[in-house]
Amino acid sequence: MNRATGLSGFTACIILLMLIYPAFSQETVLSMHENCTLDRCILNVEDIDSQAEEVWISILAGTEKPSSMVLGLNETITCGKATLVVANFYAGDDYDIVCLKLLNSSVSG
């Protein structure tokens, strides 16, 4: 499979996953080196190993010292008032992605 076809198929899978999940589920799908901001915290995905079902996440929260951790499937991470759970891992041809689900919906980004 050539690279363009693989990337196109992977992108189609991501779009399909986004359509399958309801908009109110508050899930975030990230690949390596992507980040998201939640409750004044920046979560950055440093590395993903979908076979081992582990993700290495670093957290920058305001003036606090940056921290990082390795999380497995169904493990939680707290950032300010927000709590997220590692919901799933997806393996791609070129890179893996992780799905993080917000547990407490009262938090606004």
C-alpha positions as CSV (number, residue, x, y, z in Angstrom):
1,M,0.0,0.0,0.0
2,N,1.4,3.3,-0.9
3,R,1.7,6.1,1.6
4,A,-1.0,8.3,0.1
5,T,-3.6,5.5,0.1
6,G,-2.7,4.5,3.7
7,L,-3.0,8.1,4.9
8,S,-6.3,8.6,3.1
9,G,-7.6,5.4,4.6
10,F,-6.4,6.4,8.1
11,T,-8.1,9.8,7.7
12,A,-11.3,8.2,6.6
13,C,-11.2,6.0,9.7
14,I,-10.7,9.0,12.0
15,I,-13.7,10.8,10.3
16,L,-15.8,7.7,10.7
17,L,-14.9,7.5,14.4
18,M,-15.9,11.1,14.9
19,L,-19.3,10.5,13.2
20,I,-20.0,7.4,15.3
21,Y,-19.5,9.1,18.6
22,P,-22.2,11.4,19.7
23,A,-21.3,15.1,19.9
24,F,-22.2,15.2,23.6
25,S,-19.7,12.4,24.6
26,Q,-16.9,14.9,24.9
27,E,-14.2,12.7,23.6
28,T,-10.9,13.9,22.2
29,V,-8.8,11.9,19.7
30,L,-5.1,12.8,19.6
31,S,-2.0,11.6,17.8
32,M,1.6,11.8,19.0
33,H,2.7,15.4,19.6
34,E,-0.8,16.8,19.5
35,N,-2.2,18.7,22.5
36,C,-5.5,19.9,23.9
37,T,-6.4,22.6,26.4
38,L,-8.8,21.7,29.2
39,D,-9.6,23.7,32.3
40,R,-6.5,25.9,31.9
41,C,-4.3,22.9,31.5
42,I,-2.4,21.8,28.3
43,L,-2.2,18.0,27.8
44,N,0.4,17.0,25.3
45,V,0.7,13.5,23.9
46,E,4.4,12.7,23.9
47,D,4.2,9.1,22.6
48,I,1.6,6.4,22.0
49,D,2.1,2.6,21.9
50,S,-1.2,1.1,20.8
51,Q,0.1,-2.5,21.1
52,A,1.0,-2.0,24.7
53,E,-2.1,0.2,25.2
54,E,-0.1,3.0,26.8
55,V,0.2,6.7,26.2
56,W,2.8,9.2,27.6
57,I,1.2,12.5,28.4
58,S,2.8,15.7,29.8
59,I,0.7,18.3,31.6
60,L,1.4,22.0,31.8
61,A,-1.0,23.7,34.3
62,G,-0.5,27.5,34.6
63,T,2.5,28.3,36.8
64,E,2.8,24.8,38.2
65,K,5.8,22.6,37.4
66,P,5.2,20.5,34.3
67,S,4.5,16.8,35.0
68,S,4.3,13.7,32.8
69,M,3.0,10.2,33.2
70,V,2.3,7.0,31.3
71,L,-1.3,5.8,31.3
72,G,-2.9,2.6,30.2
73,L,-6.4,1.8,29.1
74,N,-9.1,3.0,31.5
75,E,-6.7,4.9,33.7
76,T,-7.6,8.5,34.6
77,I,-5.8,11.8,34.6
78,T,-6.9,14.9,36.5
79,C,-6.2,18.4,35.2
80,G,-7.6,21.2,37.3
81,K,-11.3,20.3,37.8
82,A,-11.3,18.0,34.7
83,T,-10.9,14.3,34.9
84,L,-10.3,12.3,31.7
85,V,-10.0,8.5,31.1
86,V,-8.0,6.8,28.5
87,A,-10.9,5.3,26.5
88,N,-9.2,3.6,23.5
89,F,-6.2,3.2,21.3
90,Y,-6.2,2.9,17.5
91,A,-3.3,1.6,15.4
92,G,-2.5,3.3,12.1
93,D,0.0,2.6,9.3
94,D,2.2,5.5,10.2
95,Y,1.2,6.5,13.7
96,D,-1.2,5.6,16.5
97,I,-4.0,7.6,18.1
98,V,-5.5,7.7,21.6
99,C,-9.1,8.6,22.6
100,L,-9.5,10.5,25.9
101,K,-13.0,10.8,27.4
102,L,-14.0,13.6,29.7
103,L,-15.7,12.1,32.8
104,N,-17.0,15.2,34.5
105,S,-19.0,17.2,32.0
106,S,-19.4,20.3,34.3
107,V,-16.0,21.5,33.2
108,S,-15.6,24.1,30.5
109,G,-12.4,24.5,28.5
